[in-house]
Amino acid sequence: MSKPSTLGGACIIASVCVGAGMLGLPSAGAGAWTLWSVIAISFTMIMMTLSGWLLLEALKHYEFKASFNTVTKDVLSNKVNFINNLSLYFVGGILLYAYISTSGMIFSEMLGVTRELASVLFVAFCSAFVLHSTRAVDRISIVLILFMIISFVLGVSGLASHISMPVLFAQAQGETPYSAYALALLPVALTSFGYHHSVSTMRDYYQDERRAKKAILGGTLIALTFYLGWVICIFGNLPREAFGPVVAAGGGVDVLMSALTAAIDSNSIKQALHIFSIAAIVSSFIGVGLGVFDYLADLFGFADTKQGRVKTWGVTFMPPLVLSLVAPFGFVTAIGLAGAAATIWTCIIPATLAKTLRQKVPVQDGFVVPGGNVTIYAVIAFGVLTAAFHLLAMANLLPVFKG
Ligand SMILES: N[C@@H](Cc1ccccc1)C(=O)O
């Protein structure tokens, strides 16, 4: 078999990254606006790449098949591993919840039914692929990704040709400086660069940490390019004041899209953006759904039979659906909450694993993340502060942009 290419692995990482986080970035970054959003997103990319590398460094002491789970249990403890798994499940569940709530709003308008019915129909239809098999998910994902790429290129290039420089680089007038709002963007940016459950897969794929390291960096760089293009094209078309109603309505993709379509008059750009947002929601829902499905099947020991799969389907999709029917809260708040929980297994645990193993094995062969202890402490501090920023923003103790 030929050796897997670095680009192939980078594309896998990029496709894991691109999802809910990206859709939340414009609304979450509206307060910080262009310059500070670009800085916050780029900084997050660096920290999240380093944290993935630290996990890779920790894994090198184990066989290629070893998972995140095995290593955490072995190096830290069962208790820490339990918390790690809990935060993993929480992130999956809250992302599903955000997709279900948003799809309810998008499809209720399109189909002319209530939001609740639209959410139920969406879950029934899209989760059927997951219930059927991984193969079905694989097939439909290819179609969705093609739709996403074509509509993204058409929509974003359309937006790019209409960018207004004064709008894009608008300066703060009097009130709070834009930089202060950048803190509240960090949790959403952190979610958008989450891919860490795939690090052990990458290592096994290349059978070599140094190549896996390049693929991870390639993947986060591709994701960064998408995010910056996306945010800049939107901020160049929709003035900061126009984000007031979007943020007030929870910052969901549905409201963002209506605001954008009101601001541009090209029908083809509108259509392309509409198709993009639907394809992005559906593909992320199915991707995250499959991840949580497999994880829960393993956790509860449900068999891979028809009956077993139906049980796993129930525990995977019912809790987020019910929660979204009874308590639909804002998209950006949900994505930020996912970031605040994801920081446990994407920053804090990887850095702690690498630190513990560096102490246990003082002479290190092979892949070592540069920067010594400074890198480790910087990643931990970034993780802890990002979670804190989200909680402070939720408690209204941090400047939150309201338009
Ligand atoms: N990056 C993914 C979500 C994710 C978060 C954390 C870890 C893994 C995945 C998204 O934005 O949709």
PDBQT file of the ligand as one rigid body, heavy atoms in Angstrom, charges set to zero:
ROOT
HETATM    1  N1  LIG A 501     -14.749  21.628  15.625  1.00  0.00    +0.000 N 
HETATM    2  C1  LIG A 501     -16.074  21.092  15.624  1.00  0.00    +0.000 C 
HETATM    3  C2  LIG A 501     -16.591  20.670  16.960  1.00  0.00    +0.000 C 
HETATM    4  C3  LIG A 501     -15.625  19.962  17.868  1.00  0.00    +0.000 A 
HETATM    5  C4  LIG A 501     -15.330  20.506  19.087  1.00  0.00    +0.000 A 
HETATM    6  C5  LIG A 501     -14.434  19.915  19.947  1.00  0.00    +0.000 A 
HETATM    7  C6  LIG A 501     -13.824  18.759  19.545  1.00  0.00    +0.000 A 
HETATM    8  C7  LIG A 501     -14.153  18.175  18.355  1.00  0.00    +0.000 A 
HETATM    9  C8  LIG A 501     -15.039  18.778  17.515  1.00  0.00    +0.000 A 
HETATM   10  C9  LIG A 501     -17.045  22.133  15.063  1.00  0.00    +0.000 C 
HETATM   11  O1  LIG A 501     -16.777  23.309  15.080  1.00  0.00    +0.000 OA
HETATM   12  O2  LIG A 501     -18.121  21.759  14.626  1.00  0.00    +0.000 OA
ENDROOT
TORSDOF 0
